[in-house]
Amino acid sequence: MEDIFCRILHAESQFVVDKLEAMFQKAQVDMEYIEKQLRLDFLTNAPGNAPPSQNPLEKVGGRRFMYCTR
């Protein structure tokens, strides 16, 4: 009787471990996808790719010039 109980307990604990492992693998895949999307978003929306009127570095440079000429 005790041997059957140990087998059942082992099977249930193995199921839980397998489920947790699958959850962590999915989380890792999700994080890799998010990382790729953020990299792509950064590359496509980088200041160098923006039109001159939307480039934040040019706005800062213009303000600095404005303050220096006062």
N, CA, C and O of each residue as an XYZ file, in Angstrom:
280
protein
N       0.819     -1.186      0.000
C       0.000      0.000      0.000
C       0.867      1.255      0.000
O       0.594      2.196     -0.745
N       1.892      1.276      0.815
C       2.774      2.435      0.891
C       3.515      2.646     -0.419
O       3.779      3.783     -0.808
N       3.853      1.561     -1.100
C       4.550      1.656     -2.385
C       3.658      2.319     -3.438
O       4.146      3.117     -4.239
N       2.385      2.007     -3.450
C       1.444      2.615     -4.401
C       1.316      4.114     -4.108
O       1.308      4.939     -5.021
N       1.218      4.447     -2.821
C       1.115      5.846     -2.443
C       2.349      6.621     -2.910
O       2.212      7.733     -3.422
N       3.529      6.071     -2.748
C       4.770      6.725     -3.181
C       4.794      6.905     -4.694
O       5.247      7.940     -5.183
N       4.319      5.928     -5.429
C       4.282      6.036     -6.900
C       3.320      7.135     -7.342
O       3.626      7.921     -8.239
N       2.163      7.178     -6.706
C       1.179      8.219     -7.042
C       1.743      9.597     -6.707
O       1.628     10.526     -7.507
N       2.342      9.732     -5.551
C       2.921     11.007     -5.142
C       4.031     11.429     -6.097
O       4.121     12.602     -6.462
N       4.862     10.500     -6.498
C       5.939     10.795     -7.436
C       5.375     11.222     -8.786
O       5.875     12.172     -9.389
N       4.348     10.541     -9.266
C       3.738     10.882    -10.549
C       3.121     12.274    -10.505
O       3.258     13.048    -11.453
N       2.445     12.589     -9.414
C       1.833     13.914     -9.281
C       2.897     15.001     -9.190
O       2.763     16.054     -9.813
N       3.946     14.755     -8.423
C       4.995     15.771     -8.308
C       5.725     15.947     -9.632
O       6.129     17.063     -9.962
N       5.903     14.877    -10.399
C       6.547     14.984    -11.706
C       5.672     15.795    -12.657
O       6.182     16.578    -13.458
N       4.364     15.609    -12.569
C       3.425     16.388    -13.391
C       3.547     17.880    -13.078
O       3.573     18.713    -13.984
N       3.622     18.205    -11.784
C       3.735     19.609    -11.371
C       5.059     20.197    -11.854
O       5.099     21.330    -12.336
N       6.131     19.438    -11.728
C       7.446     19.909    -12.181
C       7.429     20.136    -13.693
O       7.942     21.149    -14.169
N       6.850     19.217    -14.443
C       6.766     19.371    -15.896
C       5.941     20.597    -16.285
O       6.283     21.320    -17.221
N       4.864     20.815    -15.561
C       4.010     21.974    -15.843
C       4.765     23.277    -15.558
O       4.702     24.217    -16.350
N       5.472     23.333    -14.433
C       6.262     24.523    -14.105
C       7.360     24.761    -15.144
O       7.608     25.899    -15.543
N       8.003     23.703    -15.570
C       9.047     23.834    -16.580
C       8.470     24.395    -17.885
O       9.085     25.252    -18.519
N       7.304     23.916    -18.276
C       6.655     24.422    -19.487
C       6.291     25.902    -19.335
O       6.420     26.673    -20.286
N       5.842     26.294    -18.155
C       5.500     27.697    -17.917
C       6.737     28.592    -18.024
O       6.669     29.676    -18.604
N       7.864     28.144    -17.469
C       9.087     28.928    -17.558
C       9.600     28.997    -18.994
O      10.109     30.035    -19.417
N       9.474     27.911    -19.743
C       9.894     27.929    -21.141
C       9.041     28.912    -21.935
O       9.564     29.647    -22.772
N       7.744     28.932    -21.684
C       6.865     29.869    -22.375
C       7.221     31.296    -22.004
O       7.242     32.173    -22.868
N       7.500     31.539    -20.738
C       7.883     32.882    -20.303
C       9.175     33.327    -20.986
O       9.316     34.491    -21.361
N      10.108     32.404    -21.146
C      11.364     32.738    -21.812
C      11.122     33.083    -23.277
O      11.697     34.044    -23.787
N      10.290     32.324    -23.949
C       9.957     32.606    -25.343
C       9.250     33.952    -25.459
O       9.536     34.729    -26.369
N       8.335     34.226    -24.547
C       7.630     35.517    -24.547
C       8.608     36.676    -24.361
O       8.503     37.697    -25.041
N       9.556     36.518    -23.438
C      10.543     37.585    -23.202
C      11.433     37.797    -24.429
O      11.766     38.936    -24.754
N      11.816     36.732    -25.104
C      12.620     36.863    -26.315
C      11.840     37.595    -27.402
O      12.404     38.419    -28.122
N      10.549     37.298    -27.526
C       9.707     37.981    -28.505
C       9.606     39.475    -28.183
O       9.723     40.319    -29.072
N       9.389     39.789    -26.910
C       9.285     41.194    -26.497
C      10.606     41.917    -26.773
O      10.611     43.053    -27.248
N      11.715     41.256    -26.476
C      13.027     41.869    -26.729
C      13.209     42.174    -28.212
O      13.683     43.252    -28.569
N      12.837     41.234    -29.075
C      12.964     41.454    -30.520
C      12.060     42.596    -30.977
O      12.462     43.412    -31.806
N      10.839     42.656    -30.438
C       9.922     43.730    -30.818
C      10.450     45.091    -30.363
O      10.344     46.071    -31.100
N      11.016     45.157    -29.158
C      11.570     46.415    -28.667
C      12.771     46.854    -29.499
O      12.924     48.038    -29.800
N      13.617     45.903    -29.869
C      14.762     46.244    -30.725
C      14.289     46.779    -32.067
O      14.800     47.786    -32.557
N      13.317     46.104    -32.658
C      12.780     46.545    -33.946
C      12.150     47.921    -33.816
O      12.363     48.782    -34.669
N      11.382     48.137    -32.765
C      10.748     49.424    -32.541
C      11.799     50.519    -32.346
O      11.653     51.628    -32.860
N      12.845     50.201    -31.606
C      13.906     51.174    -31.388
C      14.609     51.517    -32.690
O      14.881     52.686    -32.962
N      14.904     50.501    -33.500
C      15.609     50.747    -34.752
C      14.762     51.536    -35.742
O      15.282     52.390    -36.460
N      13.471     51.260    -35.785
C      12.620     51.959    -36.743
C      12.233     53.345    -36.256
O      11.897     54.204    -37.072
N      12.269     53.589    -34.948
C      11.880     54.890    -34.408
C      13.055     55.651    -33.805
O      12.858     56.578    -33.020
N      14.277     55.264    -34.169
C      15.454     55.947    -33.648
C      15.473     57.391    -34.146
O      14.953     57.675    -35.225
N      16.067     58.310    -33.374
C      16.080     59.715    -33.775
C      16.670     59.942    -35.171
O      16.223     60.849    -35.873
N      17.630     59.170    -35.583
C      18.223     59.336    -36.906
C      17.264     58.989    -38.031
O      17.447     59.453    -39.156
N      16.255     58.192    -37.756
C      15.287     57.793    -38.772
C      14.089     58.727    -38.835
O      13.268     58.622    -39.746
N      13.982     59.633    -37.884
C      12.832     60.540    -37.842
C      13.053     61.714    -38.788
O      14.197     62.086    -39.051
N      11.987     62.296    -39.296
C      12.149     63.518    -40.090
C      12.781     64.612    -39.235
O      12.626     64.593    -38.014
N      13.481     65.556    -39.835
C      14.192     66.584    -39.055
C      13.305     67.327    -38.068
O      13.773     67.689    -36.989
N      12.051     67.565    -38.398
C      11.184     68.302    -37.482
C      10.832     67.493    -36.241
O      10.447     68.058    -35.217
N      10.963     66.164    -36.326
C      10.623     65.317    -35.188
C      11.852     64.793    -34.464
O      11.720     64.088    -33.463
N      13.044     65.121    -34.947
C      14.265     64.611    -34.337
C      14.512     65.341    -33.023
O      14.787     66.541    -33.049
N      14.425     64.666    -31.865
C      14.568     65.340    -30.568
C      15.950     65.943    -30.367
O      16.079     66.938    -29.655
N      16.990     65.371    -30.974
C      18.330     65.922    -30.809
C      18.447     67.283    -31.483
O      19.127     68.173    -30.972
N      17.798     67.449    -32.610
C      17.838     68.741    -33.286
C      17.097     69.797    -32.464
O      17.526     70.950    -32.414
N      16.014     69.424    -31.833
C      15.278     70.380    -30.997
C      16.148     70.840    -29.839
O      16.181     72.029    -29.521
N      16.853     69.910    -29.205
C      17.732     70.263    -28.091
C      18.861     71.150    -28.590
O      19.192     72.147    -27.949
N      19.457     70.800    -29.726
C      20.540     71.605    -30.285
C      20.075     73.015    -30.601
O      20.810     73.971    -30.356
N      18.873     73.167    -31.139
C      18.328     74.483    -31.450
C      18.117     75.316    -30.200
O      18.386     76.517    -30.206
N      17.645     74.707    -29.140
C      17.435     75.417    -27.881
C      18.771     75.848    -27.282
O      18.906     76.955    -26.760
N      19.748     74.961    -27.364
C      21.067     75.288    -26.820
C      21.641     76.486    -27.574
O      22.223     77.388    -26.972
N      21.473     76.487    -28.882
C      21.962     77.608    -29.686
C      21.228     78.893    -29.296
O      21.830     79.962    -29.199
N      19.926     78.769    -29.076
C      19.124     79.929    -28.707
C      19.612     80.511    -27.374
O      19.693     81.731    -27.233
N      19.934     79.664    -26.407
C      20.407     80.137    -25.110
C      21.819     80.726    -25.205
O      22.154     81.663    -24.479
N      22.633     80.181    -26.091
C      24.005     80.670    -26.217
C      24.065     82.035    -26.877
O      25.025     82.771    -26.647
N      23.081     82.406    -27.688
C      23.107     83.678    -28.392
C      22.510     84.811    -27.580
O      22.553     85.960    -28.020
N      21.964     84.533    -26.429
C      21.356     85.588    -25.592
C      22.395     86.429    -24.923
O      22.059     87.356    -24.187
